[in-house]
């Protein structure tokens, strides 16, 4: 289920974000340990620090969110 729009989608249509060592990263292989949440590709642009801070129960900074979005743009262009 997407944390932004709350739609239930197949897991292969969702991106997994994981909190490890105080930062949130994209878990492309879906195997990293730590708290993981899913977001659909359509909601990636609307994702903000308020949503991430709430689901991960910790403060997420703008720089971390920016790096997540930039990483996903790079991943999309490579495929």
N, C-alpha and C positions, 0 to 999 in steps of 0.2 A: 504494500500500500504506500502510495506517495505521501510524504509528510506535508507537502504543500497543498495539494488539491484533494487529498484523501481518496483518490480513485484506486480501485484494486485492478492491477494489471499483472500480466505474466512477469515473472522475475527477470526474464531476459530483456524486457523493455524498460527496466528500471536501473538507475545507477545507484551503487551502494557507496555511502559515505561512512567512514569509520573514525572514531575518536581514539587516537593512540598517542600516548605521552603528551597530552595537553593540546594537541593540534588535530584538526579535522582534515582527513585526506580522502581521495577517491580510491576505493578498493576495486580495481578492475577485475582482479582474479577472484574476488569474493571469499578470500580465505584468511584475511588478517584478523587477529584477535582484537577484542575491544568492542565497545558499543557500536552497533551498525544500524543505519537507517537507510531508507530508500527514497529516491526522488525520481519522478519521470523526467524525460528529456525536455518536455514542453515547459515544465515548471522551473527548470534550471535558471532561467533568466529572472524569474520572480522570487527566487530564493533570497532570503535576507538573513542578517545576523540574529534578528529577533527569533525567527523560527528555529534556527540551528541552536541558539543558546537554550531555548526551551526544551528541545528534544534531547540535547546532550547534557542538560543540567549543569552547564558551565558557560562562562563568557566566551564567545567566539568573536574575534576581532575582524574588522573590515579587510585587513591584509590577508587573513586566512581565507575568507570568502572569495576574495579576488583571485587568489592563487588556485582555488578549486575551479572557479569558472574559466580561468585561462587554461588550466590543465585539460578541461573538458573540450574547449575549443580546439586545442592541439590534437586531442584524441579523435575528435570528429573529422578533422581534415586529413588525418592519416588513414582513415578507413575508406 
